[in-house]
C-alpha cells in the first residue's frame, strides 16, 4: 500500500479494495476541496498532520455527523488497515476477509472520536490503533463462538437481553416475544435440571427433558404471560427455540457481503453497480448544507463590512456611486451633471473602488486568513463590482443610503 504524501491526500482519500487487497487510494471530491480551501486560509499548516487531526476532531465535537467526520475517517484509513492486518491472524480458526473486518472497524470511527481527546490521551492515531484492535477482536471472538456453537449451546450462552433484542430485530410482536422468552427460560431450567454429569458437548435435549420443558412452560405461562395463551407441546417449543437460535445467530453476527464482489454468475461488474443511482450521498448532502450555511454567514459579514465602508465615504464619493450604480449613468453623463471632466469621474470612481477593495481584502486576510495574491485580489474585485450593482439597485438600500 502506497503511503499518502500530502495533507490534502491524507484527509480526503479512502482505500479501495479489490479481491480482498488494497488496489489504490480514491479521492472524495468535496473532502479534497474542503481541505485545500483550509490550507489556503492557513498555509503555514500545510505539513502539520497533527494540527489538522486536532482541528477536525474539535470541529466534530461541536458538529457530529459533519464534514469533519469524513476528514477524520479518511485520516484513520491507514491505521485501521494495519491494525486489521495484525489482528486477523490471531484468530486463525475464523474465516473472515480483511476488507470485511476493515469496513466493520472503520464504521466505528464516530464511537472512537467520542472516546478520544487528543489533547489528553496522546495522538488520535495511537488511540484509534488500540480501539480498532478491540473492535475487531470482539467481533472475531463473537463470530468464533457462534460458528462453533450448535443451536442448543448458543441458546444456553445467550443472555435474556441479547435474545430479546434479536427477536425485536425480527419484527415480532410483544406478545410473541414474551412467549419465546418464556420458552427459552424453561429450556434453560429444564436442560440444567436433567443434564448428566461428565457430558461436555451440548446436544439436543432428549424426550424426557422436552417433557420437563413443556411442563414448566405450561405452568409458568399462567402467571407470566398476559394473556397466557394456549398450552404448547414439546414439538412446538422446539420449533420456537430453533427459531430463536437462528435469529440470535444472524443478529449477533450478520453476514457481511462486500459491494466490490462480482455479480453472481457474471465475470464483469460488481454488486455496487446495481445500487440505485442517487445524485448525492448522505455525506455529500451534509457537506453541501454545511458549505451553504458557511457561505451565507460569509455573505452577511461581507455585506456589513462594505455597508460600513460606504457609509464612511465623503458625500461627493457617495453621490458619484449613486449616479453610476443606482441611476446607471455613463461617465460622460455624470461629468456633465457634476460639471467636471470625464477623466475626473473615471479617477474618482477608480479611487472609490480601490478603497472598498482594500477594505474587503484586509478583512479577508484578517478574518479568513486568505493571502492577498494577485488571483485572489482579481476575484475579490469582480465580486465587489457585482455586489455594488446589486446593492445600489435595491430601493431599500438606496433609501437607507440617502438618509
N, C-alpha and C positions, 0 to 999 in steps of 0.2 A: 504494500500500500504506500503510495507516494505521500510524503509529508506535505502538509499545506505550508505555503510560503508567506503570504501577506496577511495582514489583519483583515482585509476585506474578504479574503478567501476563508479564513478561519471562522468568521462569524456569519457566513452566508452560504456555505456549501454542505452537502449531505452525501453520505456514502450510497453508492448504487451497487446492489448485489446481483450477481448472475451465477447460477449453478452453485450457490452457497459460498461464493467467494467474491471479494470486492473487485468490481470492474473499474470504477472511476469515481471522481468527485463531481457532483452535479450542483450547479448554482441555482438558488432561488432568486428570481429576478428582483422582487421587491425587497428582500433582505439585503441583497447586494447594493441596491440603490440607497437603502437606508443607511448602511454603514459607510458608504462612500460619501454621502452628504454629511454625516457626522465627522468624518475625517477631514473634510474641507473646513468645517467650522472649528475644529480643534486639531490643527495639523501637527502639533508637537507630540501627539499621542499615536502617530502612525505606526510605531513599533512596540507600543505598550499593550501587550495582550492582557496583562493583569488589570490594567486600568479599565479596559472595556468589559472585562468579566465582572468586575465590581460595579461598574456603571450600569450595565444591563440588569444585574441582579437587584440593585437598588430600585431601578425603574420597574422591575417585575413586582417588587414588594408593594408598590403603590397601585400598580395596574396589572393584576394577574390575567392570564389568557390574552396578553397583548403581544405587540411586536417583539418585546424583549424576550418572551419565552421562545420565540422562533430563533432569535440570535443565540441564545444560550443552548438550545437543543443542537444547533449546528456546532457550537463551540465544543460540546462534550462528545461529539461523534467518535473521535479517536480514542478517548478514554474508555468509552463504552465498548468499543470494538476490542481493544486489547484486554480489557477485563473479562469480556465474554470468552475470548480465545483461551485465556488462562484457566477459567473456571470449568468449562465443559469437560476437559479431560479428567477432572476429579470424580466424575460420575460416568465411568466407562460403561456401566451396565445400562445406562439410559440412552436411548437413541433420540437425539434432538439436533436439529440443524443449527449451525452457528447463526445464520441470518434470522431464524425464528427467535432464538434467545436474545439476539441483539435488539430486535424490534420490541420484544417483551420488556427489556430493561430500559430502553430509551423512552418508552411510553411513560415511564415513571419520573421523568425529569421534573414535572411540577411538584411532586412529592419531595424530591431531593432538594429542590430550590427552597421549599418551605422549611426544611430542617437544617439548612446550612446558612451560616453567617460568615462570609469570607473575612470580615474584619476581626472575628473572634476565633474561628476554627481553622485558620490557615486557608490555603487556596481552594477554590471551588473544585478544581480537578482532583485534588487529594481526597476531599470529602466524597465526591461522586465515585471515585475509584472503589472505595470501601462499600458505598451504598449500592452501586451496580452489582458488585460481587454478592452482597447479601440477597439482593432481589433474585438474581439468577440461581443461587444455591437453594433458596427457599422453593422456587418454582420446580427445580430439578428434584429436590427431595420429595416434594409432593407428587410429582409425576412418577418417581421411582416407587413410592409407597403404593400409589394407585395401580400402577402397572403390575405389581407383584402381589396384589391382594385380590382374592376372589370376592364374589358378591357378599358372602356371609362375613368374611373377615373385614371387609370395608365397612359394612353396617355396624360392626362392633367397635370400629375405630372412630366412627363419626361422633361429633357432639350434637346435641339437640339443635343448637343454633345453626350449625352447618347444614343439617338435614332440612331444617325449616326454610333456610334461605334457598336451598336447592329446589325445593318444591314450589316456593313462591316464584322463582325464576321461570318455572314451567307453566305458570299462569293458572294454577289450580285454585279453587275456591277455598275460603277459610274453613268451611265445614269438612271438605275432603282432606285438607292438610291436617286438621285435628285428628281425623280417623287414622291417617297414615302414621302420624307421630305416636299415637297410642299403640298402634300395631308394632311399631319399631321398639317402643319401650317394653312391651310384653315379650317381644322376641329376645331382647337383651336379658330380661329377667328369667325367662324360660330357658334360654341357652345356658346361662350361668348355673342355674339350678341343676341341670341334667348333664353338664359337661363332665366327662370321665377324666380322672387324674392321669397325667402322663401323656395325654394327646396334645401334640404341639400344633399340628396343622388344622385350621378351622375348616370344617366341611358343612355341607347342607345338613340341617337338623334331621334326626330320624323321626319316624312316625310318632313315637311316644312323646318326643319333645314338641312336635307340632300340636299334639292334643293338649299339652300343658299351655302352650302359647295361645291356642284358641280359647281355652277355659279362662285364662287370665284376661283376654281381650273382652270376651262376652260378659265377664263380671265387672270389669272396670269401666266399660262404656256407659253403664247405667249411671254412674256418678261423675264421670269425667267428660262425657260428650253431651252437648246440647244442640239438637236433640240426640238421644242415644243411638238412633239408627237401628238397623237390622242386625241380627246375630250373623256371625261370619264363621265359616268352616276353615279348616287348615289350608285348603286349596286357594281360597280367596285371599287369605293372609299372605301366603307365599307369593302370589301374583303381585300383591301390593308391595311387598318388601323388595322383590326383584325390580319393580319399577323405581322404588326409592333409591336403590343402589345405582341403577342406570342414570338417574337424574343427578345424583350426587357426583358420580364419576365425570359426567360431562360438564357439570357446573364448576367443580373444583379444579379441573384441568381440561379446559375446552381444547379441541383440536385446532391447531393454527395452520392455516394454508397461506403460503406466500402468494402474493399477487403477481410475482415475476415468473411463476412456473408456466410451462406451455399449456395451451388448451388441450383438454383430453382428446386423444386420438388425432391430434394435429401436430405438424412439425414446425409450423410458423405461428407467430402471435403468442401473446400472454393473456392470462386471465384478466389483468388490469385493462386490457384493450376493450373488454366488454362492459366496463363500468359506464354508467350514464355520463354523457358529455356535458358537464356543468361548466358554466362560464368562469366561475370563481370558486376557489376552495374556501372553507371557513376561515383559515388563516388569512387568505387574501382579503376577505371581507373585513376582518378585524383590522388589518393593516390599512386598508382603504379608508375605513371610518376614522382611524387614528390620524392618518395623513390629512383628511378633510378637516377634522377638528383643529389640528395644528395650523393648517393654512388659514382657517377663519380667524383664529386668535392673532396670527401674524398680521393679517389684513386690517384688523381692528386697531392694532398697535401702530401700524404704519400710517393709517388714516389720522390717528390722533397726533402723531409726530408732525405730519405735513400740515394739518389744520393749524397747529400752534405756530409752525414756521411761517405760514401765510399771514397769520394774524400779526406777526412781528414785522412784516414788511412796511415800508413807508407808504403813505397814501397814494403817491404817484405810481409806485410799482403795483399796488393793488388795483388801481384804476386801469393800468395797462393790461394786467392779467384778465380783468373782466371784459375789456374791449376785445381782446384777442381770443380768449377761450369761451367766454359766455356769449358775446354777441357775434363771434365768428368773423370779425372784420379783418381785412388784409392789413399788412404793414403800411401800404400806401394810404389806405382809408384812415388808419389810426394816426398817421403822420399829419394828414390833412385836418383831422378833428382836433388834434392837440397842437397844431400849428408848429410842428418841428420837422426836421429832416427824416427821411425814411431810414437812413443808416443809424440815426439816433434811436429809433424804435427797435431796430434789429439788435443793437448793442444792449439796450436796456432789457429786452426780452431774454437775451442770452445770459446777461448777468443775473437776472432773477432765477432762471432755470438752474444756473450754476450754483447759486446759493442754496436752493432747495435740494439739488442733487448732493451737494456736500453734506447737508444736514442728514439726508437719508443714508448716505454711505457711512458717515460717522456712527449713526445709530445702529446700522447693521453690524459694524465692526465691534462696537462695544457690547451690544446685546446678544447678537447671534454668532459672534466670533468669526465673521466672514472676512477674509483678507480682501482688500480693495484692489484686485488685479484689474488689468485693462478689460478683460472679458466681463468681469463682474460689474464694473462701472458702466460698460456699454449696455448690459442687460438692465441694470437699475435705471439708466437714463430712459430706455424705451418704456419701462414700466411706469416711470414718473410721468412721461408725456401722456400716456394712456389714462393715467389716474386724473391728471389735471383736466383733460377733456371731459371725463365722466363727472368729476366733482363740480365744475362750473356749469355744466349742462343741467344740473339738478336745481330746480327752482328753490327748494328749501335751503340748500347750501348758499345759493345766491342771496336770498333774503337775510340769512344769518350773517353773511359777509358784509352786506351793506350796513347792517346795524352795528 
